[in-house]
Amino acid sequence: MLPNIDVRLANCIKALEQVVIPSLPPGERMAREQALLVIGHLKMIGGQWKHALRFETASLDAMADLARAIAVSDPGFNGELTTALAATETIDRRDIDAVEAAVGRVGTAIDHAILGEEGTQPLSPAAIDAILAYGERQAFRERTWFKLCGLDPDAGELPAIEAVV
């Protein structure tokens, strides 16, 4: 029987904490810092991995909603946005690589719409409002997603990951 992912992550952390770090010479500060960084990332991955597909799928849905809002409010942008959105309809939403790739395609189309004509073509007020609202929601989701890294000063006020997936 193979151990599950949680057990494997815990074993990696244990090996680093109980074998690797203690065996490092005292003067190897960089190696110690890097080992502690790896431990922190493994712990964060342990808290995230079960939710990763749902998080990325929700990110795709939110980004697609933003693309639709821009396309509706600024019809001149809807060519690339429409193409990127159409591609989201056929992806396998159980495949995290496909979902992440779709997020990238839609995000690129949104970036091109925002930059439009190298930033010389203004967005409508409705598009600007949609972009700002999306940014606020997504920043909250991402703060929650990464709160286990311990850098957010208000991490205690953020919900559990399950609340944002």
C-alpha positions in Angstrom: 0.0 0.0 0.0 1.3 3.4 -1.0 1.1 6.3 1.5 -1.3 9.1 0.6 -0.1 12.6 -0.3 -0.5 14.0 3.3 1.6 11.2 4.7 4.3 11.7 2.0 4.4 15.4 2.7 4.7 14.8 6.4 7.5 12.4 5.9 9.4 14.9 3.7 9.0 17.6 6.4 10.1 15.2 9.1 13.2 14.2 7.1 14.1 17.8 6.6 13.5 18.8 10.3 15.0 15.7 11.9 17.8 14.7 9.6 18.8 17.3 7.0 18.7 20.5 9.0 20.5 19.0 12.1 23.2 17.6 9.8 24.0 21.0 8.3 27.1 22.8 9.6 26.3 25.7 11.8 27.8 28.2 9.3 25.6 27.1 6.5 22.9 29.8 7.1 21.7 29.9 3.5 21.2 26.1 3.4 19.3 26.2 6.7 17.1 29.1 5.4 16.4 27.2 2.2 15.5 24.0 4.1 13.1 26.0 6.3 11.6 27.6 3.2 11.0 24.2 1.7 9.4 23.0 4.9 7.1 26.1 4.8 6.1 25.4 1.2 5.5 21.7 1.9 3.2 22.6 4.8 1.4 25.2 2.6 1.0 22.6 -0.2 -0.4 20.2 2.4 -3.1 22.7 3.2 -3.8 23.5 -0.5 -3.5 20.4 -2.6 -7.0 18.9 -1.9 -8.6 22.2 -3.0 -6.4 23.2 -5.9 -8.7 22.0 -8.7 -11.7 23.7 -7.2 -9.7 26.9 -6.6 -8.4 27.0 -10.1 -11.9 26.3 -11.6 -13.4 29.1 -9.5 -10.6 31.4 -10.7 -11.4 30.4 -14.3 -15.1 31.1 -13.8 -14.4 34.5 -12.2 -12.1 35.4 -15.0 -14.6 34.3 -17.6 -17.2 36.4 -16.0 -14.9 39.4 -16.2 -14.1 38.7 -19.8 -17.9 38.6 -20.6 -18.4 41.9 -18.7 -15.7 43.6 -20.7 -17.0 42.1 -24.0 -20.5 43.3 -23.3 -19.5 46.8 -22.1 -16.8 47.3 -24.8 -17.9 45.3 -27.9 -14.8 46.3 -29.8 -12.8 44.0 -27.6 -14.9 40.9 -27.9 -13.0 39.1 -30.7 -10.1 37.8 -28.7 -12.3 37.6 -25.5 -14.9 35.6 -27.3 -12.3 33.2 -28.7 -10.8 32.7 -25.3 -14.2 32.2 -23.7 -15.3 29.7 -26.3 -12.2 27.6 -25.5 -13.2 27.4 -21.8 -16.5 25.7 -22.8 -14.7 22.6 -24.1 -11.9 22.0 -21.6 -12.0 19.1 -19.2 -12.7 20.8 -15.9 -11.4 17.8 -14.0 -7.9 18.4 -15.5 -6.1 21.0 -13.5 -3.5 21.6 -16.3 -6.3 22.3 -18.8 -8.0 24.7 -16.3 -4.8 26.5 -15.5 -4.1 26.9 -19.3 -7.6 28.3 -19.8 -7.1 30.8 -17.0 -3.9 31.9 -18.8 -5.7 32.2 -22.2 -8.6 34.2 -20.8 -6.2 36.3 -18.7 -4.1 37.2 -21.8 -7.3 38.2 -23.7 -8.3 40.4 -20.8 -4.8 41.9 -20.6 -5.0 42.7 -24.3 -8.4 44.3 -23.8 -7.2 46.4 -20.9 -4.1 47.5 -22.7 -6.0 47.9 -26.0 -4.1 49.8 -28.7 -1.1 50.0 -26.3 -3.2 51.7 -23.7 -4.6 54.4 -25.9 -8.1 53.0 -26.3 -10.0 53.8 -23.1 -12.2 51.3 -21.4 -15.8 52.0 -20.6 -16.8 52.9 -17.0 -18.7 49.6 -16.8 -15.5 47.6 -17.8 -13.4 49.5 -15.3 -16.0 48.8 -12.6 -16.0 45.1 -13.5 -12.2 44.9 -13.5 -11.9 46.6 -10.1 -14.6 44.4 -8.6 -12.9 41.3 -10.0 -9.6 42.4 -8.6 -11.0 42.9 -5.1 -12.6 39.5 -5.1 -9.6 37.7 -6.5 -7.2 39.5 -4.1 -9.3 38.2 -1.2 -9.3 34.7 -2.6 -5.5 34.7 -3.2 -4.8 36.1 0.3 -6.9 33.3 1.7 -5.2 30.7 -0.5 -1.7 31.8 0.6 -2.5 32.6 4.2 -0.6 29.5 5.4 2.7 31.2 4.3 2.2 33.4 7.3 3.0 36.8 5.6 -0.5 38.3 5.7 -0.8 40.6 8.7 -4.6 39.9 8.8 -4.4 36.2 8.2 -6.5 35.5 11.3 -9.4 37.4 9.7 -9.3 35.4 6.5 -11.7 32.4 6.1 -10.6 28.8 5.6 -9.6 27.8 2.1 -12.8 25.9 1.7 -14.7 29.2 1.8 -13.1 30.6 -1.4 -13.1 27.5 -3.6 
